[in-house]
Amino acid sequence: MSILNAYLDDFGKITVTIDRSFYQGKSDRFQVIGMGGYFEELTIDGIESHDRYILYRLRGLKEPNFRMDYQVRESHGRYTPLIARLIVKRDQFQRMFDYNKDDLGSFYTPEKTTFRVWAPTAVNVTLEMDVDGVTFMQAMEPSEMGTWTTSVNGDYKDVTYNYLVERNGEVVKALDPYAYSSNDNGKASAIIDTSKIDEVKDYPLDDHITGVDAIIYECSVRDMTSDPSSGINPGGKFVSLCQENTEYMGLPTGLSYLKSLGITHVQLMPITDFSTVDDFHPEVNYNWGYDPRQFLSLKGSYSTKADDPYARMIEFKKLISCCHKNHLRVNLDVVFNHVYDVDESAFDKIVPYYYFRYNEEGYMSNGSFCGNDFASEMPMASRYLVYVIQSLMRLYHVDGFRFDLMGILDVDTMNQIRYEVMKINPDVMIYGEGWDMPTMLDQDKKANILNQYELAHIGFFNDYFRDVIKGKTSENDKYDQGYATGNLGAGFATLAALTANVLDHPHYKRFTSPDQSINAFETHDNSTVWDKMHACCNNEDRATRIRRQKLMLAITLVSQGIPFIHSGFEFCGTKKDNHNSYNAPDEINRLDYKRMEYYQEVVRYFRKAVALRKSLCEFCLKTADKIAEKVRVWVADDASVFYDIAGSKESDHVVRVIINPSREDRFYHFDEEWKVIFDENGNGIDDVLQQVAVPALSLIVCKR
């Protein structure tokens, strides 16, 4: 904070602070001065005394000209720029500058490129282009609803550019947030001829798989391809995950490994631009990518040509195409809840204070615990997020989105995103982290799990499912046991988890429909299941923990809702007890194909469990009413869980799942005859039985 600061916080309201080191912070007169001789005496409405400064609430400037630079002068003759601050949050400001056309960004043709940027508080905006190493500058003209525009004649499809924005008494250089791509390390935005991207052939998928029919597998482009034993070269690039028929010890790796699992959707960890990995030297630092710099431009470190704005786009489109060719859909993990550095973000450079949440005292919201919260509820911010999602789908044919810290975003924006993307692809998946974060947004407006009834068919990671069956997941709770890790008393609570938490009393209901429940025991966050068992099952041998690992894999795939698998869960993956490996080296995070080979027993079991789910629609009931009608769950022997699902009207069969989390084998005699179609090894048994055995720490599936 400077000695003297002045903020335009509303129409007719200015806030001034004076540091006590300057005349004890005291002043008895203030004026606002503008270009062309503008002068206005300000009225002091209130004075507040603080430890380090005096705050003055002033009245004046009811009709500010946002294209004019203003300064505030206090009685001792000191001047400071008048900064447009909280005024950008006011309804009157929204009415004045509510721009809803779809022409922001740069639009290329061989004859000319047109630029338009929304910068309603800017005094001037200049286009700065780099043309073959020579800087070219052109003034932009003010246009409707706070936009600035210009056109440049000629063919500029390979040119990069920035905006020079004069606002609040200074000129800053900003990227174009609407740009499709940028150069290395996001130094400049790029003019893009999208026809080049459209040339990449895609392989449209004919079948319709979405919601509870999906089986999601989370992985990182870098992690999937950086292990030296993967047979993939180069590693860590979009093209790396396009390579087919790679192997280790005769076992598939990379894309071929993903295909072999039988999953339906690959969820890629963040691939749009983030800050803490150098595009040219990614080996120097590791980061998952939850430190966003740009929301739409792809990360250059994943490209073979970090300085080529087209290369990353073409190579990523080819990756999507390769996945589609192999019958794999691709969901993207998007991080829209915060930015890595507000001051360096294009949002704050172009329209300061608009795109981030503040309270009425001008303090920034930090519900993300990353220093800032994106103000998705602001009209232009909301439209921008819709634009980004639409662009990612249209450019690359992405199949779905996982929203990081979705509870920071607002209900209306998330519903608008789903509404708009359904027009592009009715099978699109929308889901995210619905944790109730302490952001400065009314509780009923947060897109969190508590407001799920306002977010139809948008999925949430179900921490009830995770905590009840695996045990709580934070580092402080690493010794906490769940139903599958030693707490046999959690059997009744498990019944609600198996049924997607959509059943009423006596069960715990939290969702309206099963496609809202994303069932995961492990994600990139926190410890792996295997590492957690180092703590909560530390008195058990490896063989016992393998049985528990297989049990949790199977439970994930037979439960109602949407199964979600973190890469490596299917082969007892470890991060060497690192519970937060976001910036740990590749050796910690990468997919260890030697470990995959060592735990092939578990991988084979997982494949069988995937095949089981895909073969039985009973595990994929689409509505809460269907689950209430067809599913019966109960606890036997004070520990084992029985889970019956009736077949369709055309069939009189019943599927029965029996879960035995105890360390003793259990035997059950039935009046009816049952056929075991999935035993503790994932195999079926030809015999029809009235008595079935459920070995310790296992799950069996029967059918009659």
HUTAJO-V353653 format. One record per residue. N is the residue number from 1. PSI is psi in whole degrees, 0 to 359 (999 if undefined). Layout:
n=N psi=PSI
n=N psi=PSI
//
This chain:
n=1 psi=131
n=2 psi=175
n=3 psi=318
n=4 psi=128
n=5 psi=141
n=6 psi=133
n=7 psi=132
n=8 psi=106
n=9 psi=350
n=10 psi=172
n=11 psi=113
n=12 psi=8
n=13 psi=126
n=14 psi=138
n=15 psi=130
n=16 psi=139
n=17 psi=139
n=18 psi=125
n=19 psi=142
n=20 psi=344
n=21 psi=349
n=22 psi=101
n=23 psi=40
n=24 psi=19
n=25 psi=13
n=26 psi=139
n=27 psi=142
n=28 psi=0
n=29 psi=146
n=30 psi=142
n=31 psi=152
n=32 psi=133
n=33 psi=138
n=34 psi=181
n=35 psi=153
n=36 psi=21
n=37 psi=12
n=38 psi=135
n=39 psi=136
n=40 psi=130
n=41 psi=133
n=42 psi=147
n=43 psi=133
n=44 psi=117
n=45 psi=334
n=46 psi=151
n=47 psi=133
n=48 psi=134
n=49 psi=126
n=50 psi=168
n=51 psi=316
n=52 psi=347
n=53 psi=165
n=54 psi=135
n=55 psi=134
n=56 psi=131
n=57 psi=118
n=58 psi=154
n=59 psi=134
n=60 psi=173
n=61 psi=59
n=62 psi=331
n=63 psi=73
n=64 psi=144
n=65 psi=108
n=66 psi=352
n=67 psi=12
n=68 psi=137
n=69 psi=124
n=70 psi=153
n=71 psi=152
n=72 psi=133
n=73 psi=136
n=74 psi=178
n=75 psi=341
n=76 psi=4
n=77 psi=7
n=78 psi=140
n=79 psi=154
n=80 psi=146
n=81 psi=142
n=82 psi=114
n=83 psi=124
n=84 psi=107
n=85 psi=257
n=86 psi=352
n=87 psi=331
n=88 psi=349
n=89 psi=352
n=90 psi=151
n=91 psi=321
n=92 psi=322
n=93 psi=319
n=94 psi=319
n=95 psi=324
n=96 psi=327
n=97 psi=33
n=98 psi=89
n=99 psi=119
n=100 psi=20
n=101 psi=160
n=102 psi=47
n=103 psi=24
n=104 psi=145
n=105 psi=201
n=106 psi=138
n=107 psi=116
n=108 psi=138
n=109 psi=161
n=110 psi=336
n=111 psi=325
n=112 psi=162
n=113 psi=132
n=114 psi=139
n=115 psi=141
n=116 psi=132
n=117 psi=141
n=118 psi=109
n=119 psi=70
n=120 psi=341
n=121 psi=7
n=122 psi=142
n=123 psi=321
n=124 psi=151
n=125 psi=133
n=126 psi=135
n=127 psi=127
n=128 psi=118
n=129 psi=147
n=130 psi=106
n=131 psi=101
n=132 psi=42
n=133 psi=359
n=134 psi=130
n=135 psi=129
n=136 psi=131
n=137 psi=142
n=138 psi=130
n=139 psi=140
n=140 psi=151
n=141 psi=139
n=142 psi=141
n=143 psi=199
n=144 psi=147
n=145 psi=42
n=146 psi=11
n=147 psi=159
n=148 psi=141
n=149 psi=157
n=150 psi=164
n=151 psi=147
n=152 psi=120
n=153 psi=140
n=154 psi=175
n=155 psi=109
n=156 psi=35
n=157 psi=346
n=158 psi=23
n=159 psi=146
n=160 psi=160
n=161 psi=162
n=162 psi=167
n=163 psi=134
n=164 psi=112
n=165 psi=120
n=166 psi=115
n=167 psi=149
n=168 psi=36
n=169 psi=11
n=170 psi=163
n=171 psi=128
n=172 psi=153
n=173 psi=129
n=174 psi=143
n=175 psi=164
n=176 psi=111
n=177 psi=341
n=178 psi=358
n=179 psi=143
n=180 psi=335
n=181 psi=175
n=182 psi=175
n=183 psi=193
n=184 psi=136
n=185 psi=27
n=186 psi=43
n=187 psi=329
n=188 psi=150
n=189 psi=163
n=190 psi=140
n=191 psi=129
n=192 psi=129
n=193 psi=100
n=194 psi=344
n=195 psi=332
n=196 psi=322
n=197 psi=323
n=198 psi=342
n=199 psi=339
n=200 psi=123
n=201 psi=133
n=202 psi=167
n=203 psi=85
n=204 psi=143
n=205 psi=129
n=206 psi=326
n=207 psi=158
n=208 psi=106
n=209 psi=119
n=210 psi=173
n=211 psi=226
n=212 psi=350
n=213 psi=348
n=214 psi=150
n=215 psi=108
n=216 psi=136
n=217 psi=114
n=218 psi=132
n=219 psi=171
n=220 psi=140
n=221 psi=316
n=222 psi=314
n=223 psi=324
n=224 psi=339
n=225 psi=5
n=226 psi=350
n=227 psi=125
n=228 psi=335
n=229 psi=0
n=230 psi=340
n=231 psi=12
n=232 psi=130
n=233 psi=123
n=234 psi=166
n=235 psi=162
n=236 psi=15
n=237 psi=163
n=238 psi=318
n=239 psi=337
n=240 psi=321
n=241 psi=0
n=242 psi=344
n=243 psi=129
n=244 psi=159
n=245 psi=27
n=246 psi=153
n=247 psi=162
n=248 psi=123
n=249 psi=38
n=250 psi=3
n=251 psi=143
n=252 psi=148
n=253 psi=171
n=254 psi=226
n=255 psi=319
n=256 psi=326
n=257 psi=315
n=258 psi=314
n=259 psi=322
n=260 psi=339
n=261 psi=336
n=262 psi=3
n=263 psi=164
n=264 psi=328
n=265 psi=132
n=266 psi=121
n=267 psi=114
n=268 psi=130
n=269 psi=165
n=270 psi=129
n=271 psi=358
n=272 psi=167
n=273 psi=127
n=274 psi=169
n=275 psi=326
n=276 psi=13
n=277 psi=126
n=278 psi=131
n=279 psi=324
n=280 psi=332
n=281 psi=63
n=282 psi=339
n=283 psi=342
n=284 psi=320
n=285 psi=151
n=286 psi=143
n=287 psi=142
n=288 psi=325
n=289 psi=15
n=290 psi=36
n=291 psi=67
n=292 psi=141
n=293 psi=314
n=294 psi=144
n=295 psi=338
n=296 psi=316
n=297 psi=138
n=298 psi=159
n=299 psi=125
n=300 psi=335
n=301 psi=342
n=302 psi=359
n=303 psi=155
n=304 psi=344
n=305 psi=89
n=306 psi=333
n=307 psi=5
n=308 psi=109
n=309 psi=334
n=310 psi=324
n=311 psi=314
n=312 psi=324
n=313 psi=314
n=314 psi=317
n=315 psi=325
n=316 psi=320
n=317 psi=323
n=318 psi=325
n=319 psi=314
n=320 psi=316
n=321 psi=317
n=322 psi=319
n=323 psi=314
n=324 psi=320
n=325 psi=328
n=326 psi=21
n=327 psi=37
n=328 psi=127
n=329 psi=159
n=330 psi=121
n=331 psi=146
n=332 psi=138
n=333 psi=113
n=334 psi=142
n=335 psi=93
n=336 psi=5
n=337 psi=341
n=338 psi=174
n=339 psi=161
n=340 psi=318
n=341 psi=107
n=342 psi=313
n=343 psi=329
n=344 psi=356
n=345 psi=148
n=346 psi=326
n=347 psi=308
n=348 psi=332
n=349 psi=323
n=350 psi=314
n=351 psi=85
n=352 psi=141
n=353 psi=344
n=354 psi=314
n=355 psi=2
n=356 psi=156
n=357 psi=137
n=358 psi=154
n=359 psi=181
n=360 psi=349
n=361 psi=1
n=362 psi=13
n=363 psi=137
n=364 psi=137
n=365 psi=145
n=366 psi=47
n=367 psi=339
n=368 psi=345
n=369 psi=23
n=370 psi=13
n=371 psi=345
n=372 psi=160
n=373 psi=130
n=374 psi=131
n=375 psi=73
n=376 psi=340
n=377 psi=344
n=378 psi=137
n=379 psi=313
n=380 psi=330
n=381 psi=319
n=382 psi=312
n=383 psi=324
n=384 psi=315
n=385 psi=320
n=386 psi=316
n=387 psi=315
n=388 psi=312
n=389 psi=315
n=390 psi=318
n=391 psi=317
n=392 psi=324
n=393 psi=315
n=394 psi=322
n=395 psi=316
n=396 psi=351
n=397 psi=42
n=398 psi=149
n=399 psi=350
n=400 psi=173
n=401 psi=136
n=402 psi=123
n=403 psi=117
n=404 psi=134
n=405 psi=54
n=406 psi=334
n=407 psi=346
n=408 psi=328
n=409 psi=170
n=410 psi=156
n=411 psi=312
n=412 psi=319
n=413 psi=316
n=414 psi=319
n=415 psi=323
n=416 psi=320
n=417 psi=311
n=418 psi=319
n=419 psi=315
n=420 psi=320
n=421 psi=334
n=422 psi=334
n=423 psi=330
n=424 psi=316
n=425 psi=105
n=426 psi=343
n=427 psi=6
n=428 psi=146
n=429 psi=135
n=430 psi=120
n=431 psi=169
n=432 psi=187
n=433 psi=113
n=434 psi=29
n=435 psi=147
n=436 psi=95
n=437 psi=148
n=438 psi=51
n=439 psi=158
n=440 psi=71
n=441 psi=140
n=442 psi=141
n=443 psi=321
n=444 psi=356
n=445 psi=351
n=446 psi=136
n=447 psi=59
n=448 psi=178
n=449 psi=335
n=450 psi=338
n=451 psi=26
n=452 psi=329
n=453 psi=343
n=454 psi=359
n=455 psi=67
n=456 psi=131
n=457 psi=21
n=458 psi=128
n=459 psi=155
n=460 psi=139
n=461 psi=126
n=462 psi=95
n=463 psi=340
n=464 psi=311
n=465 psi=312
n=466 psi=310
n=467 psi=324
n=468 psi=320
n=469 psi=319
n=470 psi=326
n=471 psi=155
n=472 psi=152
n=473 psi=346
n=474 psi=162
n=475 psi=325
n=476 psi=339
n=477 psi=21
n=478 psi=340
n=479 psi=354
n=480 psi=131
n=481 psi=148
n=482 psi=185
n=483 psi=321
n=484 psi=359
n=485 psi=20
n=486 psi=348
n=487 psi=87
n=488 psi=343
n=489 psi=356
n=490 psi=14
n=491 psi=313
n=492 psi=318
n=493 psi=329
n=494 psi=333
n=495 psi=318
n=496 psi=323
n=497 psi=319
n=498 psi=334
n=499 psi=29
n=500 psi=20
n=501 psi=41
n=502 psi=357
n=503 psi=143
n=504 psi=187
n=505 psi=135
n=506 psi=6
n=507 psi=165
n=508 psi=111
n=509 psi=130
n=510 psi=349
n=511 psi=153
n=512 psi=326
n=513 psi=153
n=514 psi=334
n=515 psi=359
n=516 psi=349
n=517 psi=107
n=518 psi=113
n=519 psi=107
n=520 psi=132
n=521 psi=342
n=522 psi=134
n=523 psi=187
n=524 psi=332
n=525 psi=155
n=526 psi=190
n=527 psi=155
n=528 psi=163
n=529 psi=317
n=530 psi=318
n=531 psi=324
n=532 psi=321
n=533 psi=341
n=534 psi=329
n=535 psi=304
n=536 psi=344
n=537 psi=40
n=538 psi=350
n=539 psi=8
n=540 psi=152
n=541 psi=172
n=542 psi=318
n=543 psi=321
n=544 psi=319
n=545 psi=329
n=546 psi=319
n=547 psi=319
n=548 psi=320
n=549 psi=314
n=550 psi=321
n=551 psi=317
n=552 psi=324
n=553 psi=314
n=554 psi=318
n=555 psi=319
n=556 psi=321
n=557 psi=346
n=558 psi=352
n=559 psi=150
n=560 psi=151
n=561 psi=200
n=562 psi=117
n=563 psi=141
n=564 psi=125
n=565 psi=129
n=566 psi=139
n=567 psi=130
n=568 psi=341
n=569 psi=327
n=570 psi=356
n=571 psi=39
n=572 psi=46
n=573 psi=145
n=574 psi=146
n=575 psi=26
n=576 psi=44
n=577 psi=19
n=578 psi=111
n=579 psi=354
n=580 psi=80
n=581 psi=27
n=582 psi=331
n=583 psi=19
n=584 psi=162
n=585 psi=167
n=586 psi=325
n=587 psi=333
n=588 psi=319
n=589 psi=332
n=590 psi=158
n=591 psi=120
n=592 psi=99
n=593 psi=338
n=594 psi=321
n=595 psi=322
n=596 psi=318
n=597 psi=321
n=598 psi=323
n=599 psi=38
n=600 psi=329
n=601 psi=317
n=602 psi=321
n=603 psi=315
n=604 psi=319
n=605 psi=318
n=606 psi=315
n=607 psi=320
n=608 psi=322
n=609 psi=322
n=610 psi=313
n=611 psi=322
n=612 psi=310
n=613 psi=318
n=614 psi=339
n=615 psi=346
n=616 psi=111
n=617 psi=345
n=618 psi=334
n=619 psi=357
n=620 psi=46
n=621 psi=137
n=622 psi=341
n=623 psi=160
n=624 psi=324
n=625 psi=319
n=626 psi=320
n=627 psi=317
n=628 psi=325
n=629 psi=319
n=630 psi=343
n=631 psi=137
n=632 psi=129
n=633 psi=142
n=634 psi=166
n=635 psi=133
n=636 psi=153
n=637 psi=25
n=638 psi=12
n=639 psi=306
n=640 psi=145
n=641 psi=132
n=642 psi=139
n=643 psi=99
n=644 psi=140
n=645 psi=121
n=646 psi=149
n=647 psi=188
n=648 psi=172
n=649 psi=329
n=650 psi=351
n=651 psi=143
n=652 psi=14
n=653 psi=160
n=654 psi=137
n=655 psi=132
n=656 psi=126
n=657 psi=132
n=658 psi=124
n=659 psi=124
n=660 psi=100
n=661 psi=2
n=662 psi=172
n=663 psi=14
n=664 psi=149
n=665 psi=147
n=666 psi=146
n=667 psi=137
n=668 psi=134
n=669 psi=134
n=670 psi=154
n=671 psi=326
n=672 psi=165
n=673 psi=136
n=674 psi=150
n=675 psi=125
n=676 psi=117
n=677 psi=353
n=678 psi=109
n=679 psi=194
n=680 psi=346
n=681 psi=3
n=682 psi=11
n=683 psi=158
n=684 psi=160
n=685 psi=130
n=686 psi=327
n=687 psi=149
n=688 psi=129
n=689 psi=149
n=690 psi=343
n=691 psi=129
n=692 psi=148
n=693 psi=136
n=694 psi=99
n=695 psi=159
n=696 psi=142
n=697 psi=51
n=698 psi=173
n=699 psi=137
n=700 psi=154
n=701 psi=127
n=702 psi=164
n=703 psi=139
n=704 psi=999
//
